[in-house]
Amino acid sequence: MIPALVVSDIDGTLLNSQERVTSRLRDAIALLDGRAHFALATGRPPRWIFPVLEQLPLRPVCVCANGAVLYDSAKDEVIEAKNLSCEAMRSVVRTARDVLPGGCSTAVERVGASAFEQPDELFVVTPEYIHAWDSSEHGCVEEAELLSKPAMKLLLRSEHLSAAKMHELLAPHIPQDLAHITFSYDGGLLEVSAPGVVKARALQVLAANLGVGREQVLAFGDMPNDIEMLRWAGHGVAMGNAHPDVKKAADEVTAANDDFGVARVIERIFS
């Protein structure tokens, strides 16, 4: 069956290691025009996807913040958003401090009506927070204030542990009906969302809106935050550079992101 919806993770999947969309991949995406819908599914918030969109031949609907937000990039419109409650964030942070050696610092990502709202209102950190990436556009408040408003994503940062180790230590202590914990970066950074919020959840909403069944969905990913999406899709493809758990969850393993992995699969199906 030819897919009716093709969806790709961004970092480590759509982008190569120079954070570029290659000309070969742009040409492959152009093959979908009029034949299949194309979407992105990323841990990035809406405000961080435009450097990627500028490299694409279209403006797709995007699953953002690991499924917390469904965003129409052509209209700059948030279609749907699921927030993590203040009570849940406080509970997760308390537990993290109990079980993670050396503790952790905190930050939140919030969703506005537009991706172009003031960034210091959308990305807010505590004074102790150590950024995983350089940032000059963020707000800074004490933790009590940080956790006083709902957020689409809570970030837990450790200087001493890998993300995988943090997840191993913390996830067993967090009930599924309280929050969902994942990671998309090898450094010490966990991403916490509302219960049941994964990329697959928002992808299901998008597919339903388009009238596309799951068996008609082709999905690409490389990190543990992609696992549910690859399992849900009719055909899930892991990158050659993917985390081992992602490869186990996929129906197929393609070449690495630096070896045109996504383009190779699209060309094979649509050429």
N, C-alpha and C positions, 0 to 999 in steps of 0.2 A: 504493500500500500504506500502511495506517495503521501508524505506528511502534509497536513493542512496548516500546521503551526510549528515553526522552528523557534526554539528559545535557547539562548546562550547566556551562561555566566560571563562576567567581564574579565576580572583579573585572573591571570593564569590560564584563561580559556580563549576568549575573543582576542584579548591583547597579547602581543608577544612580550618578551622580557624587557623591551624598550618602551613598553606601554603604547604601542602603535597597532593600529589595524592595518594589515598589509594590503597592498593593491590586489593581490590574489584573493584575499578574503572579501574585499569590497566587491570584486567581480562575481564571486560566488554568491554573495547576498543578493546581488542584482538579478541572479538567476531565479530568485523566488518571486519576483515582481509579477503579480497577477496569478500566481500559482499557489502560493502559501503565504500566510502571515508570518511576520518576524517579530520577536520580542526579546528583551533583555531581562535577566533575572540576576540580581546582584545584592551583596551586602551593603553596597554604597547607598547613602541617602540620595534623594533626587538632586540636591545641589551639587553632588559630585559626579554626575553622569555626563554633563555637557562637554567636557573635554573628550569624551568618547564619542558622543553623538556627532560632534563636529567632524569626525573621521568617517562617518557612515553616509550612505546615499539616501537615507530615509530617517524619519523621526518616529520610532516605535513606541508602543506602550511598554512600560518598564515595571517589573516587579522589583521594588527597592527595599532596603533595610531587611533583607532576608525574608520577605513576604509580609512585612508589616504594612507596606504601602503599595498600592497599585496606582501608577502615575502615567498620564498621557503626556508624553514629551512634546508632541506637536501642538497641543493646546495649553501646555503648562498648567495642567489640571490634575489635582489629586482625586482619583476616582473612589478610592477607599483607603481607610487607615485604621489600624488596630494598635491601641496603645497599651503599654504596661502600666499597671496602677502604682500609685505611690506606696501603698501598703506592701505590694509584692516586691518592689525595688528595695524597700527598707529591709524586708525579710531576707532577700537574697544577699544583700550586702552584709548583714549581721552574720549569716551563715558562712559567707566567704571569708570573713575575718577570723572565724573560728577554725576553719579547716585548711586555709592556705598558709603555709609557712611564709612569714614575712608580710602577711596581709596583702592588701591591694588598694589601689586608688581608683576613683570613679569619675565617669563622665556620662553624659546623655546626649542622644540625638532626638530632636523633636521635629514634628512635621508641621509645616504651615500650609496656607492655601496655595502658595507658589514656591517654586524652587529658588526664587530670587529674593526672598525676604531676607532681612538682616541676618547674616550668618552667626553673629554673636548671640542671637536669640534661638537659633536652631541647634548649634553645637556648643554645649556648655560643660565646663570641666571644673574640678576642684583645684585649689592652689597646689596640691601635692601631685596632681596627675602628670605622668610622664608620657608625652605624645609618641605614638608609634610612627607617625609621619609628621614632618614639619607642618605647623599650622600657625598662621597669623590672624585667622578669622574665627575667633571663638570667644565666648563669654567665660568669665571665671567667677564662681561664687563658692561659699562654704557648703559643705555637704548637706547640711540640714535644708538649705534652700534648694540645692540641686534636686533633692529627692521629694520636694514639696509639690511638684507638678508631674502629671503623667508624661511618659516619653515613649516614642516608638522603639527605642533601643537603649538599654543600659550597657555601658562598657565597664569591664573590670580589668584593670591593668596590673601586672606583676613585673617587677624588675628581676625576679629571681627564678621564675618558672617559665617553661614553655607553655603555649596555649594547650597542647595536648595533655600535659601534666596537670594544669589547672582544671581542665575538663574532667580528667580522671578523678581528681580529688573532690571536686565540688558537685558535679552533676548527680551522683547518687543521693545527695542530701537535699535536692530540690525537687519537690513533688511536681508531677507533670501538670497538675491543675493550678500550680502557682506560677510557673514560668518555663520557658524553653531556652536552653543554653546550647550554644554552638560556637564554632570558630572558623575563620576563613584566612587566618594569618598565623604563621608558625611561631612568631614571637609571643610574649606573654600577654595576650589580649583575648578575653572572652566577650561574646556578644549575647545579651540576654533580651528576650522578647516576651510578649504575652503568651499565655498557654496556647499551644497549637499553631503558633505563628512560625511557619516555615515557607520556603519558596513554593513548595507544592501547593500550599493552601491558596495563595494568591493566583498561582497559575491555573488552578481549577476554576476560580472566578473568571479569569480572563478567557479561558477556553469556553466556558459556558456562555459568556457574553458574545463570543464569536460563533457559537453553534458548532464547536469542534469537540469531538469525543477524545478521551485520553489515548485511545489506540491510534489517533491521528497526530499525536504530538511527538516531535523529535527534540530531545533536550541534551545540552552539553554542559559539563561541569568538571571541577578539579579538586574541590575541597569538601570537608565534611558538611558544610552548610548546603551542599548541593545534593546530598544523598537522597533525601526524601523526594526531591524533584525528579531525579533520575529513575527512582523506583516507580514513581507514579506515571511517568510518561510512557507512551506505547513503546518507545525505543530510547533508552538512556545511554549516552555515550560519555565515557570518561576520557580525559586527555592522557597522553603518554606520560606527562609530568604530574599526574594526579596523585593525591594521597592514596595509600594502599586500600583503605576502607572504601574509598570512592570507586576504585577499580572493581572491587568485589561486588558493589551494588549495581554496576552498570551492565547493560546488555552487550556492550562493545567497548573496546579500548582503541582509540585512534592515535595518531601521532601527537607529539608534544605541541604546545602552543607556538614554539619557535620553528616548528616543522610543518606548519599549515594544517594542523589537525582538524579544525572545524571546516576549513575550506575543502579538504579532501573528501569528507563525508558528504557535504552538500553537493559537490561536483559529481560524486558517484551516483547520487540519487536523482539529481535534477538535470544533469547534462544530457 
